[in-house]
């Protein structure tokens, strides 16, 4: 008799308000060679999950179990796996696999591998009681973070860290954060750790107050200019208009890193806003080394996450709250 598990399954994309995920029993994965099967303890709800469920991000596989900020406990280990054992705690994140042999992988840029597979997009993710994980892509989690606190580190934290690296701001530099959700909340702590001056643009007064508490020296709206020209900026809102606002705030030679997998159209802009060697860069996924480096740093700082919790079968509620901008920090599902 085939073992089953409970999961929230996306069969057809639809608006979050229509509750596109279906709670159902599906076959529980087995630990194939090179794989682990883990019992999921917690799974963060990411804006990428929302974009997949609503159809803004084209599905690779349907039906699919979303979720890529997974904290779990190993239950079974496949052949050829020596580094993991039943009972070990693990994290599983967006990058679920890569070919390991292409030019990008050989250069340490597996985030750009054309055969990369992504958790919750190509592979069933963590909105379930169990998940299968490639052992080589499972992550060790710092002991200082419990399951709930660790979950937001595994996407918003890591991708925010890579965005910080991509925008090339120096210690003591002036960094703008455009949007202040779960990822920016972690990124500001990294930036302040490296001595950066931080300027935050966001809509909600709740987020502005939290930014002040975390060390932002200026907060304002997307249409406001910071009091000084920025050395770099990271945009978190999936809006081209916000990218343009960040670009306008840069000084000469500055860089805007776009932290988004989906973005609406970039607006038309005069070349003068890009001139003086200002740069726009995208941030595509992250490597395992990014994740390992960030998790060590998060423990050293230590980073503090903010989250609200929902039972797994209320995943649609969490997605709707995220769509409406009502999530305080990150939403985390409990199994």
C-alpha positions in Angstrom: 0.0 0.0 0.0 1.4 3.4 -1.0 2.2 5.8 1.8 0.5 9.2 1.5 1.1 12.6 2.9 -1.0 15.7 3.3 -0.2 18.6 0.9 -1.5 21.9 -0.4 -1.4 21.4 -4.2 -1.6 24.0 -7.0 -3.6 22.4 -9.9 -4.6 25.6 -11.7 -3.3 29.1 -11.1 -5.8 31.7 -9.8 -6.1 34.8 -7.7 -5.1 34.3 -4.1 -8.5 35.6 -3.1 -10.0 32.6 -4.9 -7.9 30.1 -2.8 -6.0 28.3 -5.6 -4.4 25.7 -3.4 -6.2 22.4 -2.8 -5.7 20.3 0.4 -5.3 16.7 -0.5 -3.5 13.4 0.2 -0.8 12.5 -2.4 1.9 9.9 -2.6 4.6 10.3 0.0 8.1 10.5 -1.7 10.6 7.7 -1.2 14.3 8.3 -0.6 15.8 7.5 -4.1 19.6 7.3 -4.5 21.2 10.6 -3.6 18.0 11.8 -2.0 16.6 12.5 1.5 13.0 12.5 2.6 12.3 14.9 5.4 9.3 15.6 7.6 8.5 19.2 7.2 8.4 21.2 10.4 7.9 24.7 9.0 7.8 26.4 5.5 8.0 30.1 4.8 5.5 31.6 2.3 7.4 33.7 -0.3 6.2 36.2 -2.8 7.5 33.9 -5.5 4.9 31.3 -4.2 2.2 33.9 -4.6 3.4 34.8 -8.1 3.4 31.1 -9.1 -0.1 30.5 -7.6 -1.6 33.5 -9.3 0.0 32.8 -12.7 2.3 35.8 -12.8 5.2 33.3 -12.8 4.6 30.6 -15.4 4.3 27.1 -13.9 6.9 24.6 -15.0 4.9 21.6 -13.7 1.2 21.2 -12.7 0.1 20.0 -10.3 2.8 21.2 -8.0 3.3 21.6 -4.2 4.8 25.1 -3.7 7.1 26.2 -0.9 10.9 26.6 -0.9 11.8 27.9 2.6 11.6 24.5 4.3 12.8 23.4 7.7 12.5 19.7 8.4 13.9 16.6 10.0 15.4 13.8 7.9 13.3 10.6 8.1 15.0 8.4 5.4 18.2 8.5 3.5 18.8 7.2 -0.1 21.7 5.1 -1.3 25.0 6.9 -1.6 24.2 9.5 1.0 26.7 9.6 3.8 26.5 13.1 5.2 23.0 13.0 6.5 21.2 10.7 8.9 17.7 10.2 10.2 16.9 12.8 12.9 19.2 15.5 11.4 17.6 18.9 10.9 17.9 20.4 7.5 16.9 23.4 5.4 15.8 23.2 1.8 15.7 26.3 -0.4 14.9 27.5 -3.9 17.8 25.9 -5.7 16.9 22.2 -5.7 19.4 20.9 -8.1 21.9 21.8 -10.9 23.8 19.8 -13.5 27.2 20.3 -12.0 29.0 20.0 -15.3 28.0 23.1 -17.4 30.2 26.2 -17.7 28.1 28.1 -15.2 28.3 25.3 -12.6 32.1 24.8 -13.1 32.6 28.5 -12.6 30.7 28.5 -9.3 27.6 30.1 -10.8 25.2 27.2 -10.5 22.4 29.7 -10.0 22.7 30.3 -13.7 22.7 26.6 -14.7 20.2 26.1 -17.6 19.3 22.7 -16.2 18.8 23.9 -12.6 15.7 22.7 -10.9 13.8 24.8 -8.3 12.0 23.7 -5.2 8.3 24.4 -5.4 8.5 25.2 -9.2 10.1 22.1 -10.8 10.1 19.9 -7.6 7.4 19.5 -5.0 8.1 21.8 -2.2 7.3 22.4 1.5 3.6 23.0 1.6 3.3 19.4 2.7 4.0 17.1 5.6 7.0 15.5 3.8 9.4 16.6 1.1 12.1 14.9 -1.0 15.4 16.8 -1.2 18.6 16.2 -3.1 21.2 15.5 -0.3 23.8 17.7 -2.0 21.5 20.7 -1.9 20.2 20.3 1.7 21.5 23.0 4.1 22.7 22.8 7.6 20.9 25.3 9.8 22.5 27.3 12.7 21.6 26.0 16.1 20.6 29.5 17.3 17.5 29.6 15.1 14.4 27.5 15.9 12.3 26.1 13.1 10.1 29.2 12.8 12.9 31.7 12.9 15.0 29.7 10.4 12.4 29.4 7.7 12.5 33.1 6.5 16.3 32.9 6.2 16.1 30.3 3.4 14.9 32.6 0.7 14.3 36.2 1.8 17.5 36.1 3.8 19.8 34.4 1.3 18.5 36.3 -1.8 18.8 39.5 0.2 22.4 38.7 1.0 23.1 38.0 -2.7 21.4 41.2 -3.7 23.6 43.1 -1.2 26.7 41.5 -2.8 25.4 42.3 -6.3 24.9 46.0 -5.6 28.6 46.3 -4.6 28.1 48.8 -1.7 31.2 49.3 0.4 31.3 49.3 4.2 30.2 52.8 5.2 28.3 53.3 1.9 24.8 54.7 1.5 22.3 51.9 0.6 18.7 52.3 -0.3 16.1 49.6 0.3 13.0 50.0 -1.8 10.2 47.9 -0.1 10.5 46.6 3.4 9.0 43.1 3.6 10.6 39.9 4.9 13.7 40.0 2.7 14.5 43.7 3.3 13.9 43.2 7.1 16.9 40.7 7.0 19.0 42.7 4.5 19.0 45.8 6.6 20.5 43.8 9.5 23.3 42.5 7.1 23.9 46.0 5.8 24.1 47.6 9.2 26.5 44.8 10.3 28.9 45.9 7.6 28.6 49.5 8.6 26.4 50.8 5.8 24.1 53.8 6.1 20.6 52.6 5.2 17.8 54.6 3.6 14.4 52.9 3.3 11.5 53.7 0.9 8.2 51.9 1.6 4.5 52.6 1.8 3.3 51.3 5.2 3.9 53.3 8.3 4.3 49.9 10.2 7.2 49.1 8.0 8.7 52.6 8.2 8.7 52.4 12.0 10.3 48.9 11.9 13.0 50.2 9.6 13.8 53.1 12.0 14.1 50.6 14.8 16.5 48.5 12.8 18.8 51.5 12.1 17.5 53.2 9.0 18.6 56.9 9.2 15.9 58.0 6.7 12.5 56.5 5.7 10.1 57.8 3.1 7.8 56.9 0.2 8.8 55.5 -3.2 8.3 58.9 -4.8 10.5 60.7 -2.3 14.2 61.3 -2.8 16.6 60.4 0.1 18.4 63.4 1.5 21.7 62.2 0.0 22.6 60.5 -3.3 22.9 56.7 -2.8 25.8 54.5 -3.6 23.6 51.6 -4.2 20.0 50.4 -3.8 18.1 47.1 -3.8 14.5 47.0 -4.9 12.2 44.4 -3.4 8.8 45.5 -4.7 7.9 43.8 -8.1 7.3 47.1 -9.8 9.3 48.8 -12.6 8.3 52.2 -11.3 10.0 51.4 -8.0 13.2 50.4 -9.9 13.1 53.8 -11.6 12.7 55.6 -8.3 15.7 53.8 -7.0 17.7 54.6 -10.1 16.9 58.3 -9.7 18.2 58.2 -6.1 21.6 57.0 -7.1 24.8 59.0 -7.3 27.3 58.6 -10.1 28.6 55.1 -10.5 25.8 53.6 -8.3 24.1 50.3 -8.8 20.5 49.1 -8.4 20.1 45.4 -7.7 16.6 44.1 -8.6 15.6 41.5 -6.1 12.7 39.9 -8.0 12.0 36.8 -10.1 8.9 38.6 -11.7 8.7 42.3 -12.4 6.1 44.3 -14.3 7.4 46.3 -17.3 10.2 48.8 -16.7 8.8 52.3 -17.6 10.3 54.4 -20.3 13.0 56.7 -18.9 15.4 59.3 -20.2 19.0 58.2 -20.7 20.1 60.9 -18.2 18.8 58.8 -15.4 21.1 55.9 -16.3 24.1 58.0 -17.4 27.2 58.6 -15.3 27.8 54.8 -15.2 24.8 54.0 -13.1 24.0 50.3 -13.4 20.9 48.0 -13.2 21.5 44.4 -12.3 19.2 41.5 -11.8 19.5 38.9 -9.0 18.9 35.4 -10.3 18.5 32.7 -7.6 21.5 32.0 -5.4 24.2 29.3 -5.1 24.7 26.8 -2.3 27.8 28.7 -1.3 25.7 31.9 -0.9 23.4 30.0 1.4 26.2 28.6 3.5 27.9 31.9 3.8 24.7 33.7 4.7 23.6 31.2 7.3 27.0 31.5 9.0 26.7 35.3 8.9 23.1 35.2 10.2 24.3 33.3 13.2 27.2 35.6 13.8 25.2 38.9 13.7 22.8 37.4 14.8 19.9 38.1 12.4 16.4 38.4 13.9 13.4 37.4 11.8 9.8 38.5 12.2 7.0 36.2 11.2 3.4 35.2 11.7 2.3 31.6 11.6 -0.5 29.7 9.9 -1.5 26.0 9.9 -0.5 24.3 6.6 -4.1 24.0 5.5 -4.5 27.8 5.8 -1.8 28.4 3.1 -4.4 30.1 1.0 -5.1 32.5 3.8 -1.4 33.3 4.1 -1.1 33.9 0.4 -4.1 36.2 0.4 -2.7 38.2 3.3 0.6 38.5 1.4 -1.2 39.7 -1.7 -3.0 42.3 0.3 0.2 43.5 2.0 -1.1 42.4 5.5 1.7 40.0 6.5 3.8 41.3 9.4 7.4 40.2 8.4 7.1 36.7 6.9 4.3 34.2 6.9 5.4 30.7 8.0 3.3 27.5 7.7 3.3 25.0 10.5 2.9 21.3 9.7 
